[in-house]
Amino acid sequence: MAVALSVWNLITLLILFIAVAHFGSALQETSPAPPPVVSRIAFGSCSHQSYPQPIWDAVIDFDPQLFIHLGDNIYGDNKRPFRMFGKERTIGPWKNVPRFYPSSEQEMEKKYEIAKQVPGYSRLRKKAQIIGTWDDHDYGLNDAGKEFSGKISSQRLLLDFLDEDEDSPRRKQAGVYASYLFGPKGKQIKVILLDTRYHRDPMGSDGSILGDSQWVWLEKELKGPGSELTIIASSIQVVSNLSATTGPLFGMESWGRFPNERKRLFRLITDTKRNGVLFISGDVHFGEITRYDCGSEYSLYDITSSGLTQAVEAAVPPPFAFVVRFLAWLTPSTMRVYGPKCRYRSCTYGQPNFGAIEIQWDATPQIVKVGVRDTTGAPVAGVDILFSDLQHRSTGQAFDKEKVKQQHCTLETDLPWIVRRRLAFFCFGAVAALFVGLVLLIYMLVRISKKLVRKFKID
Ligand SMILES: *[C@@H]1O[C@H](CO)[C@@H](O)[C@H](O)[C@H]1NC(C)=O
């Protein structure tokens, strides 16, 4: 009996052993290989589908594993010419038609088709994963927000352009926000794409940019499992508040125009104790790197690349590019990162450009190199950021009173008015000087001609 039992026991053990071994190897077979390490990411914004796009060669040479579209991926809306007089007046106090008007769905679709067939871009699509969000012109209308009626069809067209799966939840939600996780444990990068359009309240309302549902989602994303880096992509600038220094001449969209919403974003990073956050943004038609030291417990960087084709210097004839550069230099910025890696003194770059992020995972200390590059791939602005500088300090205080008066902490609106309005003073001054010069010239011409007439009479 005892012998039989132990034989049975042996057989059972054997079966168990075989089963476990088999199951184990089956597990090994089906458990996926760890995701590859991601260390090169490119991004960009503002590419007009009908303009030449030589920039893609430089992006491909950078050899990114991931490319992030930050919006204005096409110019879907239409623009009337600048006109002060005539039947359709688009500027001046007597303007009677808006400068921008939306396209039909078919026209938008056509524009996306053109964009997708740009040869350089097609090549990039074969080499790198491409993800993205939108800004106003691909949303369908310049500076539009939640009120825009074409947003549902625009969402479908953007997701088609990005090859989003037919059954992706992103096709069912209101807005195109999304998150991605790349890399194996210990080298993880979370990319959060914000939608700054679908739920945005009107400009000047100081209402919401993201809307309730997206805020709930974002909070969950930031609270969720940590990652070594978290890249938050926003179509509009997060750190720089350009309008504060370009007003009253012109204004740009930015998180700064919604001060409460911006505070909420920074507070969320502090409250969730999320480490390794970097912002990337587009929209403004130039590149720059900015940094805010009083938003959270560590420096918040915002790397702005704009545009892939649309850039401020390209809007003027080449001999006048220096004027644009001078004005960029003249406009004060409290947030911009100045440094030896800038091509120009202003540390802005107004020719076509793309953004580049390189992560040196195996370096000690670990660093992330961020920058803006030109159409040849050469850097025009850049900063090396230590991972250790993107960590909440346990004793830290979000708002250090000592620092408030320093660069990277002073808000643009807190600059002395004479500094803050420097650009406006210069421009009004230049116009006034031109006017006085013109009046003097006319006065002199009149005097000379009178003298000549008198001389002629005497003779
Ligand atoms: C940004 O500038 C605008 C315009 O001057 C101003 O109303 C707003 O309060 C500023 N935002 C921040 C965060 O300073």
The ligand as a Gaussian input file, in Angstrom:
#p B3LYP/6-31G(d) Opt

LIG

0 1
 C        0.237000      86.927000     -19.987000
 O        0.053000      88.155000     -20.654000
 C       -1.276000      88.605000     -20.702000
 C       -1.305000      89.836000     -21.588000
 O       -0.480000      90.845000     -21.103000
 C       -1.784000      88.838000     -19.292000
 O       -3.131000      89.242000     -19.330000
 C       -1.645000      87.542000     -18.490000
 O       -2.024000      87.748000     -17.166000
 C       -0.220000      87.031000     -18.546000
 N       -0.138000      85.742000     -17.913000
 C        0.740000      85.433000     -16.962000
 C        0.697000      84.054000     -16.455000
 O        1.555000      86.229000     -16.555000

